[in-house]
Every structure is written in structure tokens, then in C-alpha cells.
Amino acid sequence: MHLTSPSFKENSARALADAPLQRALAKVPLGFIDKRRAAADALPEFEALRDKAVEIKNHALKHLDLYLEAFAEKVEAAGGTVHWAADAEAARAIVLDLARKRGAKSVTKSKSMISEEIELNDFLEQNGIQPVETDLGEYIIQLRHEHPSHIIAPAIHVNRDQVEADFRRAHADLDPQRDLSDPRSLLAEARQVLRRRYGEADMGITGANFLVAETGSAVIVTNEGNADLTQLLGKCHVVIASIEKIVPTLEDASQLLRVLARSATGQDMSVYTTVVTGPKRAEDLDGPEEFHVVLLDNGRSAMLGTEFEEALRCIRCGACMNHCPVYQTIGGHAYGWVYPGPIGAVLTPSLIGVEDAAHLPNASTFCGRCEEVCPVRIPLPKLMRHWREREFERHLQPAPMRWGLGLWAFAARRPALYRWGTSLVAPLLSRMAGKKQRFSSLPLAGGWTKGRDLPAPEGKTFMQQWAERRSAAGKAKA
């Protein structure tokens, strides 16, 4: 798995200088934040549903082994097959083996973050099999050879002109004089091209929003219906999902669906919610002849029982990144891997290792908006702080930062020394700042003053001012 997050600072600088990206990111509040707020406000029991969602996910995680076994038994009883994948390499090998057994030359795919995580598309292409993304956003970024920049809106960073250029390049067999100036014409062209690909595909691959232990079902949510065509038209349907997607019952899944769409897109429900249980039966009019589920661990079981277990409650709605001021400023690609935003800042170090993702837990203002809007109440700021502690313990931070923090900690543990030092520095900095009382540059604070001014101290420390006020109050009483 390829990770570029060690260059997070460089990625962020490029994103800030990318004018088309900045214009696209400016639309995030209108597209997500306002709609989520309206949808939540319109449902009086929304907060109670969030509490129930937390309860469901916590219960499932505490008994994950039992529910996974029950799910596998139900899938087998319905005529399907469950495959267990410890890591990305095992999952890729399972999918390739299924495709080769059927002589598959092409496969259609609906949106799946797990397939992005295991880099399935590149792997299939390297082995002579053509994957075709059928979600419009995923199709666009596939043409551009990019990762998604958002969990539910993978091409949010791309504008209409860029999509037109990609379509003209990729659809060279179509009339070069065709008019693609209207976004609806782009949609019509994508539909025309993809419909042909559905008929050509030998196998369909989907993700799953939830896996239901009670019935052995996969619940798939989309707004385009592409997942339905992907799993219905191919002779073989393969579901790729991570182990934490399990929920005990269909009733539990329905509870989670009520907070998922409202948190993600501000809808009461997504347009298509499909429950898939096993292959086609004799009385069915359509459906795949084979049904396979690939259950991926890839580091998740190691999170169980740790301070990071709460991150496994995530239902991939994207609300945390929609409300994150850092994500809104730099977009998803700056995070360097599959999962951007606050959830990525917690999940990526868990799956890849903090050594390779040390910058991500620091990509936060700690404003708390991510936790405030999370439908399953994941305490993302707290989890990022845990990763920052791990980062400091392993000496992954730059040496000047560690020395600075060590010096501050030394003084902070000695109150008399701390007060003496601050009583000297505060008036000195106040005099240095002059009338403006702000610094546009300051030694050892270049990282701050490069982008903003630094307010100067008032001249006296808080402790000095507090003592003076207490003294004045005492004299006034006397």
C-alpha cells in the first residue's frame, strides 16, 4: 500500500496554491453542512438515534467474533461463500482467483473505499483484468488515475472543465464535435459509456455499508443505482468489506441508515438502499449465479481493546471532513492516502503505522466540530491526541519541537522557575512589539508568523495581573 503522508506539508502547500481546487472546496459548506443541519433539525429524535447508533456499534465490536461467525454461517446457508483476508495482499489474491476461475476479462465496480485501501484496480490491471468504476465520481477519478478526495464525493475536487477534458481524452471514439458544455451532457455521456461496460463485464464487485449477521445480507447504499446493476448483471457478485461493518440485525441496520444519509448528504434516505442475500434463487427473475464476500481485517483487529477501538464505529458518512476547517482548506489528496479528514487522521496511523503517518494527527485545529457532527459520536480529537502522544514517545517529531516541548515541560514542572521566566519574557516581548503589539516575524516562531501575526503579551503575566487585582480588591474592602 502506497502512502504519501510524510509529505503532508508539501501536499498542503500545493493545495493552497491550487486555484481550481480552492474554488471547488468553497462549495463544500453549501453541498454538505447546511443540508446536514436541515435534515437533523427536521428529525426530533436525531440525537436519540445517534445514541442508539453508538450502542449498536459498540455492542457489535465487543462481540465481533461471534457476529462474524454468525454472518458467515448465514451466507453459506443462502448459497454464498465467505473468504477471510488478513491483509490487503490476501484480499487481492482472493479477488484475482475468483476472476481467473471465471475467465473474467473485465469487472464492474461500485464505490468501495476498501477496494481503494487494497489498491485493487491497479492490481487487476497488472494481471490483465480491466476494472470499470460505475459510480460517476469514481469513474472520473479512475480516468484521472487519482485516489478519492472524499469518502462519499470522490471527485469533489474536480471542476466541469476538467471532467470535459478527461471525457474527450478517454472517449476518443465518440464525435469530437459533440457539445459537452452542459453538465447534463457529461452525465449522459458517462451513462452511455458505462451501460456498455455493464453488459461486457464478467464479474461485479461492490462494497457494503453494513453486513447483517442475522441474515447474512450485505446492505449497499447509493444515489445512482450503479451498485444494483453491478451486482445484478454479472454472473458473479463479490462483496469486499472490512470486518467492522458487521451489525447484529436488520433492525440495527435500519437504525444506522436513518443517521447515515442525513449525516452524509442531508437526505432522509439515500435513493437506493439494497439488501443482498446470497446468489440468484430458482424463483428469482435476475441476480448473480455466485455470491462471494471477502472479509478484510488489515489491521482492524489490532485496534480492538485499545484506545483507538472507537474509530471502528465509523459508518463512512464523511460528516467529519465536511465540517473540518483543515479539510475545507486543503482537500483530501493532501492527506496522502485513502481516508482523508479527521477520521483519516485517526484511521490511517492505525492501519499503516504512525511512523508513516505522523503528520496526520497534527492536521487539526481541535475545534471539535468533527466529534460534534459524527453520527456515531467518535471522539476524534481525543484519538488524535493519543496519536500525538505516541508520536512524541517514539521521537517522530522534529528535534527542535521535541527540545522546545522538553524545555517547556521542565519549566512547567517547576512553578517558581516558570513564573520567574515568564515575568522576564512577557515585558521584553511587549516592548519589542512596539505600538502594534503584534509580531509579523519572530525567531523560533516562523511556522506561525509565516501565515499570520503573533499577538504580543500585554507586558505582565496572568499571575502578576491576578495578584495585583486581588491586592486592589483587598485594599478596597479595607
PyMOL commands that set and color helices and strands:
alter all, ss='L'
color gray80, all
select helices_A, chain A and resi 5-16+19-25+28-41+46-62+64-77+88-101+113-117+120-126+136-144+160-170+183-200+226-233+243-245+250-264+301-303+309-313+319-322+325-330+333-335+341-352+354-356+360-362+369-373+380-393+399-412+415-436+446-449+462-477
alter helices_A, ss='H'
color red, helices_A
select strands_A, chain A and resi 81-85+106-109+130-133+203-206+210-212+217-222+236-242+246-247+272-276+290-296+438-439+454-455
alter strands_A, ss='S'
color yellow, strands_A
deselect
rebuild
show_as cartoon
